[in-house]
Amino acid sequence: MAFTGKATYSAGTTLPELTEDVSDLIGIVSPYETPLLDALGDPMREASSTHHEWLEDSLLPNKDAINDATFSDPAADTDFDVDNGSRFQVGDQIQVEGSEELILVTGISTDTLTVVRGYAGTTAENLADNQVINILGNAALEGADKPTARFNNRSRQGNYSQIFTAAIEVSGTDMASSQLGLADEMDYQKQERLRELIRDLENTIVNGGQVASNPEGSGAVRRSMKGVVQHLSTNVFHTGDSGFPTGSDLDEDKINYVLRQIWENSNGSVDLIVVGGFQKRKVNSFVSSSRSYASNDTTFTDMVNIYESDFGICRIVTTRWMPQDAVMFLDTSRINVLPLAGRSFHFKPLASSGDYECGELIGEYTLELKNEAAHGLVRDLSTS
């Protein structure tokens, strides 16, 4: 027989007699993590101007390349052109990369070298356009006058600060009303907007660009910072580039190629590899073929968080804001995300013109990326 007495459902769907059973926790599903900012850590200082600058220097280069396609006898010619004759001195021992022949520079005219082939008893080998030349060192004459002083000028690099803002308005009625899951609607809105701004800061640090004209900003031009991707130029590789490992899938050959190029071009020590979700799965697959389990293992692990190579130990960070076709290689000792002095994220109450409370979350930040040749980037990787 069906129950005919008073039940919780007797009043219908509104259940007027019952206390509401609502959790005090509010679930947020939108992604707001900032793993790259977490990996870089807090800066030790602040920027003091909207145009933050730093100085960079480099040693005199000890490499160049042949720029001569007119050899009459590639194994015997004693004059040939190079890209930058100013990098050489009379008395330099040079060697073409991949060759056993030593060559002595005896004269320099702009970009044309006069040389002794087969120096020190070595055998002359064929030379060709675009071959890389290593400058081994200079042999000075005993008692000779000092050589001409040579040096590089320090260069000044910089980046502009970018303002991140979000407005908050809450009506007086909403402020006075009791809320489910929170004590103060204004504080809750501050937390939500702050999460969004920090998320956007990380996205801009990776992908942001700087306006070409009037980068300092104006009443009509928005000042924006240059992100890591736009800073890099020396060690940027695309699948299909000459010399780059073949194939469009990320593999160890490509990672080690980039790490080696950075090692050869700079004294940078890459310690962070930044990837998106798809490329992280590719990195995890590096060890798939060598993974083994005992018969009583009940946990399957398919994750690589640190990659150790001949050129350094790299932590691997996965961020949603990294382009899916790209991988970044960073030396974190040369990267800082700096707030403008007194302008780290904060809430500024504003005057209300009605029955509401309002304010603005404000933060102004810039990216300091020193020595872009100490970092690297791979693009055009497969994403499916």
C-alpha positions in Angstrom: 0.0 0.0 0.0 1.4 3.5 -0.9 2.4 5.9 1.8 -0.4 8.5 2.4 1.1 10.6 5.3 3.2 13.8 5.3 6.4 13.4 3.4 9.2 15.8 2.2 7.7 15.8 -1.3 4.2 16.6 -0.2 4.5 20.4 -1.0 5.9 19.7 -4.5 9.2 20.9 -6.0 9.6 24.0 -3.9 10.0 22.1 -0.5 9.0 25.2 1.6 9.4 23.5 5.0 13.0 22.3 4.4 16.2 24.1 5.1 18.2 24.5 1.9 21.0 22.0 1.5 23.7 23.9 -0.5 27.4 23.2 -0.2 29.5 26.0 1.2 32.1 25.4 -1.5 32.0 26.9 -5.0 33.5 24.8 -7.7 35.4 26.5 -10.5 36.2 24.5 -13.7 37.9 27.2 -15.7 41.7 26.7 -15.9 43.7 29.4 -14.2 47.0 27.7 -13.3 50.2 29.6 -14.1 52.9 26.9 -14.2 55.5 29.1 -16.0 55.2 32.0 -13.6 55.5 29.4 -10.7 58.6 28.0 -12.3 60.2 31.4 -12.8 59.4 32.5 -9.2 59.1 36.0 -7.8 61.6 38.6 -9.0 64.2 40.1 -6.6 63.5 43.6 -7.8 61.0 45.9 -9.5 61.1 47.9 -12.7 61.4 51.6 -12.2 60.2 52.8 -15.6 57.6 51.9 -18.3 60.6 51.0 -20.5 62.7 48.6 -18.6 66.2 48.1 -19.9 69.3 46.0 -19.4 72.8 45.7 -20.8 74.2 42.8 -22.8 77.7 42.0 -23.9 79.5 39.3 -25.9 83.0 38.2 -26.6 84.6 38.7 -30.0 83.3 35.9 -32.2 85.6 33.0 -33.1 83.6 31.7 -36.0 82.7 32.9 -39.5 81.9 31.4 -42.9 83.4 31.3 -46.4 81.6 33.7 -48.8 83.2 32.7 -52.0 81.7 30.6 -54.8 84.5 31.3 -57.3 87.4 29.0 -56.3 89.6 28.2 -59.3 91.3 25.4 -57.3 89.4 24.7 -54.0 92.4 22.7 -52.7 95.1 25.3 -53.5 93.6 28.8 -53.7 95.3 31.1 -51.2 92.8 34.0 -51.4 89.1 33.7 -50.6 86.3 35.8 -49.2 84.6 35.4 -45.9 81.4 37.0 -44.4 83.2 39.2 -41.8 86.8 40.0 -42.4 86.9 42.1 -39.3 86.8 38.9 -37.2 90.2 37.8 -38.4 93.8 39.0 -37.6 97.1 38.3 -39.4 98.6 35.3 -37.6 95.2 33.5 -36.9 95.2 29.8 -37.3 91.9 28.8 -38.8 90.2 25.6 -39.7 87.1 24.8 -41.8 84.6 22.8 -39.8 84.8 19.1 -40.6 88.3 19.5 -42.2 91.7 18.4 -40.8 93.6 21.1 -42.7 95.0 24.0 -40.8 95.3 27.4 -42.5 97.3 30.5 -41.5 96.0 34.0 -42.2 98.8 36.2 -43.6 96.8 39.1 -45.0 93.4 40.7 -44.8 91.8 43.1 -47.3 88.2 44.0 -46.1 86.6 40.5 -46.4 89.3 38.8 -48.4 91.8 36.6 -46.6 95.3 35.7 -47.9 96.4 32.5 -46.3 98.9 29.7 -46.2 97.2 26.4 -47.1 98.2 23.1 -45.5 99.8 24.9 -42.5 101.8 22.9 -39.9 102.2 19.9 -42.2 98.5 19.3 -42.8 97.1 18.4 -46.2 95.1 21.0 -48.1 91.5 20.1 -48.7 88.7 21.5 -50.9 87.0 24.7 -49.7 83.4 25.6 -50.6 81.0 28.5 -50.2 79.2 28.7 -46.8 81.6 26.4 -45.0 82.0 27.4 -41.3 85.4 28.6 -40.3 86.7 28.2 -36.7 89.3 30.7 -35.5 91.6 28.6 -33.3 93.7 31.5 -32.0 96.3 34.0 -33.0 100.1 33.4 -33.0 101.9 36.7 -32.2 105.5 37.4 -33.3 108.1 37.7 -30.5 108.9 41.3 -29.8 106.1 42.6 -32.1 104.1 45.7 -31.3 100.8 45.3 -29.6 97.9 44.4 -32.0 95.1 46.7 -32.8 92.7 46.9 -29.9 89.4 45.1 -30.6 86.2 45.0 -28.6 82.4 44.8 -28.8 80.2 47.6 -27.6 77.7 46.7 -25.0 74.1 46.8 -26.3 71.1 48.1 -24.4 68.0 46.0 -24.6 64.6 46.7 -23.2 60.9 45.9 -23.0 57.8 48.0 -22.2 55.5 47.4 -19.3 51.9 46.4 -19.9 48.9 47.4 -17.7 46.4 44.6 -16.8 43.1 45.8 -15.4 39.7 44.5 -14.5 36.7 46.4 -13.1 34.5 45.2 -10.2 31.0 46.5 -9.4 28.6 45.1 -6.8 25.2 46.6 -6.0 24.4 47.8 -2.4 21.6 45.2 -2.3 24.0 42.4 -3.2 26.5 43.5 -0.7 23.8 43.5 2.1 22.3 40.1 1.1 23.5 36.8 2.6 25.3 34.8 0.0 25.6 31.0 -0.4 29.2 29.8 -0.2 30.8 33.2 0.6 30.8 35.9 3.1 31.5 38.9 0.9 30.6 39.3 -2.7 33.1 42.1 -3.4 36.0 39.9 -2.0 34.8 37.0 -4.1 34.8 39.1 -7.3 38.3 40.4 -6.5 39.6 36.8 -6.2 38.0 35.8 -9.5 39.2 38.7 -11.5 42.7 38.4 -10.0 42.8 34.8 -11.2 41.9 35.9 -14.7 44.6 38.7 -14.7 47.4 36.4 -13.5 46.3 33.8 -16.1 46.4 36.5 -18.8 49.9 37.7 -17.5 51.3 34.2 -18.1 49.7 34.0 -21.6 51.2 37.4 -22.5 54.6 36.4 -21.1 54.7 33.6 -23.6 52.8 35.0 -26.6 52.6 38.8 -26.2 53.7 41.2 -28.8 54.9 44.8 -28.9 53.3 47.4 -31.1 55.6 48.4 -34.0 55.1 52.2 -33.8 54.8 54.3 -30.6 55.6 51.3 -28.3 55.7 53.7 -25.4 51.9 54.1 -25.8 49.7 57.2 -26.1 46.1 58.1 -25.5 45.2 56.0 -28.5 48.0 53.4 -28.5 48.0 50.6 -25.9 51.4 49.9 -24.5 52.2 46.2 -24.5 55.1 44.0 -23.6 57.1 41.7 -25.9 56.7 38.0 -24.9 59.3 35.3 -25.0 58.3 34.0 -28.4 58.8 37.4 -30.0 62.1 38.0 -28.3 63.8 34.9 -29.7 65.6 34.9 -33.1 68.9 33.2 -32.9 67.9 29.7 -31.9 64.5 29.4 -33.6 64.0 26.2 -35.6 61.2 25.0 -37.8 60.6 21.5 -38.9 61.9 21.2 -42.5 64.8 23.6 -41.8 68.1 22.6 -43.4 70.1 20.5 -40.8 67.2 20.2 -38.4 66.2 16.6 -37.7 63.6 15.3 -40.1 60.0 14.7 -39.3 57.3 16.8 -37.7 56.9 14.8 -34.5 58.8 16.0 -31.4 61.5 13.5 -30.4 64.8 13.3 -28.6 66.8 14.1 -31.7 65.1 17.5 -32.0 65.4 18.3 -28.3 69.1 17.4 -28.3 69.7 19.3 -31.5 68.3 22.5 -30.0 70.1 22.0 -26.7 73.4 21.5 -28.6 72.9 24.6 -30.8 72.2 26.8 -27.7 75.3 25.3 -26.0 77.4 26.1 -29.1 76.1 29.6 -29.5 76.2 30.8 -25.9 77.1 29.9 -22.4 73.5 29.7 -21.5 72.4 26.7 -19.4 68.9 25.7 -20.4 67.1 24.4 -17.4 63.4 24.7 -18.4 61.5 23.1 -21.3 58.0 24.6 -21.8 55.4 22.7 -23.7 51.7 22.5 -24.3 49.6 19.4 -23.6 50.1 17.6 -26.9 53.9 18.0 -26.9 54.1 16.9 -23.3 52.6 13.6 -24.3 55.3 13.3 -26.9 58.0 13.9 -24.3 56.4 11.2 -22.1 56.6 8.8 -25.0 60.4 9.0 -25.0 60.7 6.3 -22.4 57.7 4.2 -23.5 59.8 1.6 -25.3 62.2 1.0 -22.4 59.6 1.0 -19.6 59.2 -2.3 -17.7 57.1 -3.5 -14.8 57.2 -6.2 -12.2 54.4 -8.7 -11.9 53.1 -7.1 -8.7 53.1 -3.5 -9.9 49.7 -1.9 -9.9 50.5 1.6 -10.9 51.2 2.6 -14.5 53.4 5.7 -14.8 53.7 7.5 -18.1 55.3 10.8 -17.2 58.6 12.6 -17.8 59.1 15.7 -15.6 62.9 16.1 -15.9 65.0 15.6 -19.0 68.7 15.1 -18.5 71.1 15.4 -21.4 74.8 16.1 -22.1 73.8 19.8 -22.2 72.0 20.2 -18.9 69.2 19.0 -16.7 65.9 20.5 -17.8 62.6 20.6 -15.8 59.6 20.2 -18.1 56.7 22.5 -17.5 53.3 22.1 -19.2 51.3 25.3 -19.7 47.9 25.6 -21.5 49.1 28.9 -23.0 52.0 27.5 -25.0 51.3 27.2 -28.8 50.6 23.6 -29.4 53.1 23.3 -32.3 55.9 24.8 -30.3 58.5 24.0 -27.6 60.5 26.6 -25.7 63.9 26.1 -24.1 64.7 28.6 -21.4 67.6 29.6 -19.1 65.6 30.8 -16.2 68.5 32.6 -14.6 68.2 35.1 -17.5 64.4 35.7 -17.2 62.4 37.8 -14.8 58.8 39.0 -14.8 58.9 42.4 -13.1 56.2 44.6 -11.7 56.6 48.3 -12.1 57.5 49.7 -8.7 54.3 49.8 -6.6 52.2 48.4 -9.4 52.0 44.7 -8.7 48.5 43.5 -8.7 46.4 45.4 -6.3 42.8 46.6 -5.8 42.0 50.3 -6.1 38.6 51.4 -4.6 36.8 53.9 -6.8 34.2 56.5 -6.0 30.7 55.3 -6.6 28.1 57.4 -8.4 25.2 55.3 -7.3 23.9 52.5 -5.1 26.9 50.2 -5.6 30.5 49.6 -4.6 33.1 49.6 -7.3 36.9 49.4 -7.8 39.6 48.2 -10.2 42.2 45.5 -10.0 45.4 46.9 -11.6 48.8 45.4 -12.3 51.7 46.6 -14.5 54.4 44.1 -15.5 57.2 43.6 -18.0 59.3 40.7 -19.2 63.1 40.9 -18.8 64.7 38.3 -21.1 68.5 38.6 -21.2 70.7 37.2 -24.0 68.1 35.8 -26.4 70.8 33.5 -27.8 70.8 31.6 -24.5 67.2 30.4 -25.2 65.6 28.4 -28.0 62.3 27.7 -29.8 61.0 25.0 -32.1 57.9 25.7 -34.2 55.7 23.8 -36.7 55.7 20.5 -34.8 52.9 18.0 -35.5 49.8 18.5 -33.3 47.8 15.5 -34.2 
